[in-house]
């Protein structure tokens, strides 16, 4: 049986991945042993020896703090007891008094329904999906759904079970604190993190922001998570954890297989087809010179035929803003990112330059090995050395070397979303 859970946390605390780790211990000795001894899910549900951490559409207005749902497989024995245990644990660990916490749980026994849920996942990770649509999908899949409060979490729960990880996937080891340390500053030997990054990169990633030297594995928040290490394999994140020196007590650790850092959310779309809250890759021409607004945010307008949309490189995107400033009208580019409620702007995660337009400037002609001077408005040019004159038509069009080249540009790790695929992973492929 497959179990999916989502939306158990709030801004004040809680953590769906921690709930999954606790449940897995409660339901068996370890997740891997439980599966191997009592039954295996279909081969297409890859890496089933690890529970799933599935990040969802980062643009949805209903996103939770970590925006991730979990799923795992249990033996098809004592189903009633397992369901009762899961639901009881969800009720105990969820912040149900918070009106924005709306847990959802699904149980799926029919493995043949996976293609239906895969399609649901692909839509959920890139678009805005309704509870009604999730309920209809669950009914078609013969899945049991349980809703707490308004139950919006059934959307993520269904998506987590149906997520297609048969291609690109990553892993994350999450370490959890003891309860008395929730909300306190994370105590960690920072030098050990730098040494770990040097020893395990590129098999692990997003450990440190290279520009600011900020440690990225210890998130803020009043929740159980002490740190999270992301990598290419389960072995890589386990090795990295062994190299870190926590300076506080750790309650438990859990490895998840995930869609993080895979660009699973992005879909190529024509500008005219983009809807609110979509995650897109949109291609077109730069309409005009980029512009900046207060706060250091830089924008340009992307056009495709009669359709246009603004693209933004916000202040946290660092050097990506400098790249955007170098664009000129006529450059052909692709903007990777998400749009908000009003479909006005793509908040860029990556920028791909496909074709650069030649950039020129008009200068005065040469005479006596130096530039001639203006002879006045609409009166052409005059050489100050020999007195020679030339008309306006003598002006010279000069090519300007562009500071940017074709290729992909990305935001720095400190500004990167969970699902955004870093260039280092693309280059590995």
N, C-alpha and C positions, 0 to 999 in steps of 0.2 A: 504494500500500500504506500502511496505517495502522500506526504503531508506538506502543505504550504502555509506559511504564516506571514502576516505583514501588519504594520501600523500599530505596534504595541508601545512605542515610546512617545515622549513629549519633549518640549523644550526644557522641562525641568528635570528630565532624566529618563531612565529606562533604556532598554536596548534589545532589539529583536534578535540580534546575533547571540547575545548573552543568554536569552531565553532558549534559543536553539541548543546552545552548548549544555545548559542545565538539563534540558529535556533528553538529549542524547545520552547523557550519563544516567538519567533516571530510567530510560527505556532499555539500556543494555550496558555492558561493561565499557566498550568503546564502540563507536559507530562502525568501524571497519570490521571488528570481530563479530558484531551483531549481524551484519550483512553476510559475511562469509559463512557463518555457522547456520543461519536460519533461512537464507533465501536471497537470490540476487534479482535486481530489477533488470529490465531489458538492456541489451548492450548499447542501444542508442542513448540511453540515459548515462552518458559517459562520466567516468571518474566517480562512480557511485560510492566509492569508499570514503568520500568526503561530502559533507553537507554543502548545499549551495548558498551562496550569497549573491543575489541578483539585484544589481542597481537598475532603477527604473528611470523613466523620462525626467531629466533634471529641470525641465521647464514647467512642469505641471504645478498649478497653484496649490495643490493638495499634497505636495511632497512632504515627507517626514524629515526629521533632522538628518538622518543618514541616507534617506531615500533608497533603502535596500530592503528586499524581502528575502526570506529564507525558505528552503525546501529540503526535505530528506526522505529517505525510503525506510520503511519498517517491514518486518516480516508479515506475511498474510495470516498470522496466527494471533488469537486473542485480540481481534480488531476492536471489539467493544471496549476492552480494558485500555487499549492504546489511545483510542479516541477520548475516553473519559480523562485519562491522564494528561493528554495534550490540552484539552479545553480547560481543565482545572488549572494547569500551569499558566496558560495564557491569561486567565482571569486574575490569578495571583500576581503576575509580574507586569501587567499592563497598567498604565496611568489612566484608568477609566473615568476618573473625575474631570479630566481635561476634555473639553468638548471637541478639541482637535485630534484626540486620540480615538481612532475608530478601527479596532482590530478586526481582522478577518482570518478565518481558518478554512482550509479546504482539505478534503480527504478524497483521493482518487484510487480506485482499485482496478479499473479497466485500463490496462497498459495500451490497448489498441487505440485509445483516444488521444494519444500523444500528438499526432499530427494536427489535430484540432487546437490543442493548447499551444503548440509551437506557433501557429498562425496568430493566436491571441497574444502571445508574448511579443512577436515581431511588431504588432500594432501598438501594444502597451508601452514598449520601450522607446517609441519614437513619436507617439501622438497622445492626445488627450482621450482617455477612455472612460465611459460612464459605468456606474454600478449596475445599471440595467443591462448593459451589454455583457458585463461579467457574469451576471446571473443567468442570462440566456446561454452563454457559452458553457457554464457549469452544468446547466440542465442538459445540453446536448452531449456533454461528456459523461453524464451520469455521476457527477462528482457531488459529494455532500458538502454544503457550505454552512458555516456558522458565523454569524455577525454579532459584534458587540458595538453598542451605540449605533451609528448609522452603517457600520460594517464596510466602509470604503476599502478596508484592507483586503477584501476578497479579490480585488483587482490585482494587487501585487502578489498575493498568495497563488493565484492561478498562473500568473506569468512566471513565477519562480519555478513551478513544477514543469511548465512547458518550455522553458528557455532552452534554446539550441546551443549546446556547448561542444558539438561534435567537431567544430572547426577551431577557431581562435578562442582561447580561454586563458585565464591567469589564476593565481592562487593568492590567498591572504591568510597569514597567521595572525590571529587576534589574541592578545593577552588581556586578562581581566583583573581588576584590582579587588582587594577586600573591601567590604561595604563601608567601613569607617573612613576610607580614603576618598570616597566619591566627592567630587567637587574641589578637592585639594590640588595643588600644583603637583604635576607628575615629577617624581624624584627618579632621575636616571643619570647614569654616568655618560655625559655627552660625548666624551672622547671615544667611548666604546661604540657609539653610533657611527661616528666618522670612520673608525677602523672597520666596522662591519660593512659600511657602504663601499669602502675601497676593496675589501676582500671579496664581496659578493656581486658587485655591479659588473655587467648588466643583467645578471641572472635575477637580481632584485632591482627595484626602481622606486622613484618617488620617496627616497629616504631623506634626502637633503635638497634644499633649493640651492643650486650652484652659485647664484648671484649674491644672495643675502646670507648664505651659510646657515639658514634657518633649518632646524630639525623638523621634519614633516610627519614623523611616524607617531607622535604623541598628540592626538587631537584634544581640543578643549571641550569642556562640558561636564555636567553633573550626572555622569553615567558610569557604568562599570568598565568601559574600555580604557586600558592603560596604554596600549600601543597597537599599531597594525603594520605588518610588514608585507609588502606585495612583491610577487615575483613570478617567474616563468614556470616554476615547478614547485610541488610540495616540499621536495628535498631542499630546494634553495631557500625557502622561507624558514624552514626548520633550522638549517645551518646558520642563517642570519640571526635567529633568535638566540641560539647558543653563544653567539659572539657578543651579545648585548649584556650589560650589567645593570639590572634594575636595582634601585636603591630603596625599594619598598617591597612589601609582601605582595606576591602574585597569587590570586586564588586559583586560576586555571588558564589554560590556553586551548585554542581550537583552530584547526586549519579548515578553510573553506575553498571550494573551487568556485570561480566567479567569471562574470562577463566584464569585469572592470578592465579599463585600459584597452578596450577592443574596438571602440567606435561602433558598437552594436546599435547605437541609437540613431545614427545618421543615415538619411535617405536622400538620394539625388532627386531634386524636384525643380521644375520650372518655377520661376518667381511667381507667375500667375497662379500656381497651384498651391502655394504655401498657405497654411492655415494657422490660426493662433495656437501657440504651444508646440508647434512642430520642431523636430530636430532635423536639420537639412544640410545638404551640400548644394549650393546654388551657383550656377555659372553665368557670367555675363561680362559686360564691358564697364569700366569705370567711367562714370558720366562726366565728372568734373574734378577739380583739385580737391583733395581731402581737406577737412577743416577740424579745428579743435575747439572744445568748449572748456569752461571753468572746471577745474579738477583734473585736467590733463587727459581727458577722454578724446579720442580721435575718431572721426567718422568719414565715410565716403559713400556715395550712392552707386549701387550696382544696377545696371539696366539690361534687359533682355527683350528686344522688340519694344512693345508699348508698356511693358511692366517694369517697375522699379522698386527697390527696397534699400533702405540704409543699412550699412554694416558698421559695427562699433568695435573698437579696440579700447576697452576701458583702462583706467589708470593701473589696476593690478596686473594687466597683461604685459607690462614691462617693455622689452625691446620690440615686441610686435607693433607697438605704436610707431616706432621709428621706421619700420618697414612700410606701414600704411602711409606715413607722411611722404614717402618717396614715390607713391603712385601718381600717374598722370592720366588725364582723360584719354580713353582709347585702349588702355591696358586691358587684356583679357585675363580674368582671375576666377577662382572658385572660393567662395566663402563657406567655411564649415562652422556650424553652431546652431543655436536655438533661438526661437522667437518667443515673444511674450504675448500678452493678452490681446494687443491690438494689431499684431502682425506688422509693425512698423519697422522693426530693426532686427537684424541678425546679430546676436551677441557672439562674436567670433571666438572659436577655440583654436582654429587653424586658418591659415590663408595660403592658397596655392596660386602661384603666379604662372600662368600658362603662356602668355605672350606679351612682351613689352613693346610698347609703341616707341618709335624713335623720337627722342626729345631734342629740339633745336632751339636756338635763339638767334635773333637778328642783331648783327653788329656792324659797326662802321667799316668801310673798306680800308685797305692798307695803302700807305703812301710814304715813301722815304723810310721804310722799315718800321713804321708805327701807325697806329690807328688815326684816321682822320677825325677831326672834330666836327660837331654839328655847326652848320652855317646859319641855323635858325629854323623855326618851325616851317616845315614843307619847303625848305630852301636847300636841302641836300647837305653836302659835306665840304669841308675845306681843310687842306693840309697846312698846318702852322709853320712848317719848315720852308716849303717851296711855293706856297700860295695856290697850288692847284685846286680846282673845284670839281665836284662830282655830284650828279643828281641823286635823288632818293632811290632810283633803280639800281644804284651801285652798291647798295647794302648787301652784306654777305650773310647767308644763312649758315650757321655753324652748329655741328652736331655736339651734343652734350653727353658725356659718359654717364650712364645711370649707375647709381650706388647699389642697386639691388639686382638680383639675377633671378632667373626662373627657378621654380622649385617650391617646396613646402616650408612654411614658417609656422611656429607654434607659440602658445603662451608658456610662460615659465611654470615649473612644477607647483609653485605656491598658489597659482591661479587656475590650476587645471582641475576639471571636473572628474568625478570618479570614472566615468565611461570614456573619457577622451584618451585616444591611443597616442602615446608619445612617439616621437619620430624614431627614437632608439629602437622601439619594437618594430616599426615599419622597416627600418634598415636591416634588421635581423632577417626579415623575410626575403 
